[in-house]
Structure formats: C-alpha cells, structure tokens
Amino acid sequence: MTINWAEFTPLMSFSGGALIGAAALFLMLTKGRIMGVSGILAGLLPPNSSFELFWRLAFIFGIIAGPLLLTGFSLYTIEAVAVAKDGVLYLAALLVGLGTAIGSGCTSGHGICGLSRLSLRSMMAVATFVSAGVLAVFVMRHLF
Amino acid sequence: MVLALLSAAISGIIFGIGLALAGMLNPAKVAGFLDIFGLWDPSLMLVMAGGIAVNAAGYFLFVRGGKPIFASSFSLPEARQIDKKLVIGSVLFGIGWGLAGLCPGPVIASIGLDPAGIFPFLAVMLVGLKLGVIIRTRI
C-alpha cells in the first residue's frame, strides 16, 4: 500500500465530514428522520406522492443549493474529475440505484447515520460496499 | 409546517456544503480512496470520522430518550437482521460506487454545478432505485 500524500486532504475532509454529521443530526433533531439520501429519493418516486413529499423535496433542494452557495460566496472551487465513461457510467448508475434500494441505504444512511447509532446492519452494509468498491476499482485500474 | 420544511432545507444545505468541502463531489477522489492496491488517498476515512464523531455525539446526547422538534417521535429503522437483501444490495451498490466514484448524495449535490454532466447518471440511478424498490419486496 502506497499513500497518495499529494491528494490527501485530512483537514478539509474531516471538516466536511463534521458538517455532514451536523446535517444528519439537525435533520434527526428537527424532522426525526434518518439522513439517508437513497431512502429520501426513493420516497419521492411515484406513486409515493403524499404529505411526506415536501420535506424530502426541501432537503433535496438544500443539497443542490449547498455547493452553489459555497462556490457563489467563497473562492472555494469544487473539483470533479470523472473516472468512468458512458457504458461503464450507466452500468454504475443502475447498480447504485438498485443496490441502495435493495440494501436499504447508501454512504449517508448506513455510513454516517447507521454507524453513529452502532447499527450492526449498517456496519455489515458499510464493510460490504467498501469491499465491493475496492474490488471494482482494483479490476478497473489494475486488471485492465 | 413551514419551519419543518425550512429545517429539512437547512439540513440539505449543510450536507451539500459538507460533501463539497470533504471532496466527495470528485469521483476521482472517491476512486482514489477505494484504490488501496494502488496510490491510496485515505481522505474519506476522515470524512467518516468527522461525520460519525458529530452525529454519534448528538445521537447519544439528544436522540436516545428524546423527541424531535417537528415530529411526534424519531423514525429509526426497526430492522435488526442481517439478511441477504442487505448484503446483495450493498455488493451491487459498492460495485457501482467503485466504477463511477459516485453515490446518491454527491449525485444530487452535483445537479446545480454540472446539470448536463450529471443528468444521465441521475436518470439511470433513479430508474435503478425504483426497480430496486420493486425487487426488494420480491426477494
């Protein structure tokens, strides 16, 4: 294992993570809900149209607005370099949707909220999706 | 009602800013974290550490035994069993996450920054999500 010191951003990543944790705590203390993006998105898909729709929409609008506010009111620039092209990207998108629905959660719901509650299910989910992700990157980068 | 919606929006804003600062909106950085057999970028471990430190402290201080401001009770998952759905779903998600370096939160957070770039991924992901919800009830 070789650590990529040039790309390592411990302070920014810890601070960003702390904000993510604060956002999850805030949603729990106000709406009483788990901040799991896949679950909140799934609740927006038809035919699930109900009263519960509005807080979900408000949360989603907030996520979209956050980075725009950050780049609009600071000099911070957000870097985004793609790692996959069309075919692989669409396959990945399908797997992300399918997997988070079948596995009842993603990086936010299981990774931040579930681990904070010491949920055994979330520990299992995180260990599984990180391992599968490591394997996928290994195959893509080092076998092909 | 309005305050409850506002609080959900504020949570989203803080989350979106947190994702951006953490580097989670950069697929290359996420893939760099998963590339433990190549040049490994451990940053995402610190994202988790920061997120869990704040959220867990709040959870054990306020959530257990308490009550939310705009709801009658906390909605916490009741499932306890580690079943095949959890494992199969997490395997599929992990493969997709590794291939693209994207998970649902960052996909949403990228909508305003690069709408044309993220839209195809978002659309296919939502189709997958809907299919997954249907499949989940049948396995």
Interface residues (C-beta under 8 A of the other chain):
Chain A: M1 T2 I3 N4 E7 F8 T9 P10 M12 S13 F14 S15 G16 G17 A18 L19 I20 G21 A22 A23 A24 L25 F26 L27 M28 L29 T30 K31 G32 R33 I34 M35 V37 S38 L41 A42 L45 F54 W55 R56 A58 F59 I60 F61 G62 I63 I64 A65 G66 P67 L68 L69 L70 T71 Y76 I78 E79 A80 V81 A82 V83 A84 V88 L89 Y90 L91 A92 A93 L94 L95 V96 G97 L98 G99 T100 A101 I102 G103 S104 C106 T107 S108 H110 G111 I112 C113 G114 L115 S116 R117 L118 S119 L120 R121 M124 A125 V126 T128 F129 V130 S131 A132 G133 V134 L135 A136 V137 F138 M140 R141 H142
Chain B: A4 L5 L6 S7 A8 A9 I10 S11 G12 I13 I14 F15 G16 I17 G18 L19 A20 L21 A22 G23 M24 L25 N26 P27 A28 K29 V30 A31 G32 L34 D35 I36 F37 G38 L39 W40 D41 P42 S43 L44 L46 V47 M48 A49 G50 G51 I52 A53 V54 N55 A56 G58 Y59 F62 V63 K67 P68 I69 F70 A71 S72 S73 F74 S75 L76 P77 A79 R80 Q81 I82 K85 L86 V87 I88 G89 S90 V91 L92 F93 G94 I95 G96 W97 G98 L99 A100 G101 L102 C103 P104 G105 V107 I108 A109 S110 I111 G112 L113 D114 G117 P120 F121 L122 A123 V124 M125 L126 V127 G128 L129 K130 L131 G132 V133 I135 R136 I139
